[in-house]
Amino acid sequence: MELRVLGCSGGVGSGLRTTTLLLNEQILFDAGTGVGDLSLNEMAAIKHIFLTHSHLDHISDIAFLVDSVFERIKAPIIVHGLGVTLEALRRHIFNNVIWPDFTKLPTADNPVLAYEEMKPGEIIELENCQIEMIPVNHLVPGVGYRAACDDKSFAFSGDTSSNETFWEALNKHDSLDMLIVESAFMNKDLVLSQQAGHYCPELLAADLLKLKHQPEVYITHNKPGEEEAIFNECKTAIENRTIHRLSSGDFFTV
């Protein structure tokens, strides 16, 4: 299982890209500005996009992806997500006002983009992997995912704050090799974290106590300019776990 981090920032700036994870060259988890670091051939190889929620930093570059490789797409790119997330794309992005409706182009019978609703707890099998949708706690309806390929697995929290559902779902499995989990704010912004549906190190540390597995933990989605401070607070708050700061360009063979 190969995982490439195209974007993992909570904002943009020089060298910063928003959330985009590429699994086995064909599957995206979210499609933020990190998509733009793919070559045209790499974009054309994408077959599936699994969305965590509808916020712009996680969906923005679906629009540019399908537009850039329109002529190269042989079968529709399938966008998986909650019903409300897909409806947000239909109504607010691919609505022929903000962007063309690529679910009907070049024709309604042969589009380059298609939507497929998932339900929390549902598992989809594709490309020798099982991908499970797990509900989390965010400002809008959101999910995380667990992906298992052969005998290895990783989980991605998406955007979330304190919850039970994500950890309970992971604990139902026998193992977890890698966890990518957000911590958007510093501890001084704890109240804002709760209001916005995000973790800060203190909240994340409390929730990690609920996880029975001991995966390698990678911290993502930091606010620009606060990355080092957030990670240092995570190192202080999170005991007895191996934690790392996730960076754009990271590549993992899990």
N, C-alpha and C positions, 0 to 999 in steps of 0.2 A: 504494500500500500504506500503510494507516494503522495505526499501532501506539500503543496507549494503555497507559500503565503504571498499573495499579490498585494494585499493591503490589510492593515490591522489598526489604523489610527482612528481616534475619535474625531478627527477633523482633517483639513488639508493644509498644505504649505509645502515648501521645498523638501522633497524627499518623502512626503507623507501621502499615503493613499488610504482611502476608507475601505471598509471590510470586504475582502474578497479572498476566498480560499479555493484552491484548485486541487481536486482529488483525481489522481490517475489520468490526468490530462483531458478528461472528458466531462467532469462534474464540477460545477461551481456551488459553493455555499456562499450565498449572497453575491451581489454583483455591484459593488461600489466602484470608486474611481480606480481601484487596482486593476480592473479589467484592461485599462489603457496601456498597461505594461506588457500585454500579450502581443505577439506578432499576429498578422492577419491569418496565417496558417494555423496558429494556436487558437485563435478565436473561432475559426471555422471548424475546429475539432470538438468544440463544446456541444454536448448532447442534452445535458440536463442542468437546470439551475434550481437549487433548493433555497427558498427565501425564509429568513427568520421572522421578518415583519416588514411593514410598509414604509418605514422612514427612509428619506431620500438617500442618506449616506450608505444604505444597504441595497438600493435598487437602481441608482442613477444610471449605471452604465449598461443595463440591459438595452436601453434605447440605442446607445451608440454601438454596442456589439452587433445587434441585428442589422443596423444600417450599414456598418462598415463591411460586413461579409455577406451581404444580401445575396449576391450572385453565386457565392460559394456554398450556400446552405442547401444540402440535398434532401434533408428531412427536417421537420419542425424542431426547433429547440424547445424542450418541454420545461415550463416553469412550474415548479411544485410549491405549494404554500397553503396556508389557511384560506378558507373561502373569502374572508374579509380582506386579506392581503391581496389576493388576486382581483377582487372587486375594485380595490383602490387603484391597481394598475389599469384596469379597464376604464374607470371613470375619470381618472386624474392624469394619466400619462399617455397611454395609447388610445387617445380619444379623438384623433384627427384635429385637435386644437393645439395641445402641447407637443404631440408627436404623432406620426401616422399610426394607424391601427395595423400592426404587422401580423395580427392573427387573421387578417384578410388579404394579405399581400404575399406573393403576386396575385393570388386568387384565394377566395374563401375555401376552395377545395384543396389548395396546395399552398398553405401559408408557411412562413419561415418561423413563426412563433405560435406556441399553443400553451394553454393553461391546464393544469391538472391539480384539482383540489386534494389536499391531504387532511386527515383528521388526526388530532393528538393521539398518540399511541400506535398509529398505523406504521407498518414496516413495508418498505418497497424494496424489492430485490432487483438489482440491475448491475451489469458489469462486474459480476462475481462479488458484489457487496450487498449488504443489508443496511438500509438507511432508515432509522427510526425517528419519527417526529415526537418531541417532548415539550409539553407546555411549560412556559416560564412566566415571570411576573414583570411586565413592562408597561409603559405608559399607554401603548396600543397593544392589541392582542399580539403576542409573540411566542416564538418557540425556539428551542434548541434542537440539536440533532446528535444522534449517536450513529457512527458508521463502523461497520464490522466487515472486514475483508479477509477471507481465510481465517486465521486464528488471531488476528490483531484487530484492535479497535481504538477509536478516538471519539471524544465528545466535544461539542462546541456549544457554548451556552447561549450564543446570540446576545442580545441586550436584555439584562434582567437585574432585578434586585432580589432581596431575600425571598425565598420560596421553599416549598417542600417537594413540589412535583418533579423538578429536574433531578434532584438527588435520589428520590425514591425510585425513579425510573432507572437510573444508572445502577443502583444497588440491586436491582432484580437480576442483573447479569452477573456472570461468574468473574469477569475481569474487565479492566479498563487500562489501556497502556498509556494513553495521552489525553490530557484535558486542556482545552483552550477556553479560558473563562475571562470575562471582562472585569475590569475595575476602572471605571471611567473617571472617578473623582478622588481627590485627597480626603483624608479623614475630617479635615476642617469643614468640608461640604457634606457631612453626613445627612443632614436634613434635606438638602437639595438632592442628594442621591436617592433618598427614599421617594421624594416627590416626583423625580424624573424617571424612576424605575431603573436605577443603575446601582451597581455596587460601588462602595469605597472599600479600602483595605479592611477596615474593622468589620464591616458587614460581610464581606467575602470570607474572612477568616472564620466567622461564626458559622457560616453555611458549610464550609469545607469540613467542619467537624461531623457533618451528617453523612459524608461519603465514606463508605467502608473500604474502597479500593485505594491503592497507593500509586496513582499514575504520575508521570512527569507532568507538572502543572505549568502552563504558559499563560502569562497575563497579557491581555489585549485591550483595545479600545480606550486607551488613555487620552485625556484631553491634551492637545498640543501644548508643548512647553512645560508640562507637568509630569512627563514620563518618568524621569529619574526619581522624582520625589514620591510618586505613587508606588513605584517598584520598591523603593527603600522602605516605605511604610508597609508594603505587603511582606517583605522579608522579616520585618519586626513582628507583624501580627500573626503570620502563618508559621506555626511551629510544626516540626516533625514531618515536613513535606519538602520535596525538592521543587523549587519554583524557578522559573526563568521569565525574562521579559521577551515577548514575541516581537519580531521585527519584520518589516516588509523585506522580501527576498529570502527569508528563511526557507529551507527545504528539508523535509523529513522523509525518511524511509521507516515507516512504523512496522 
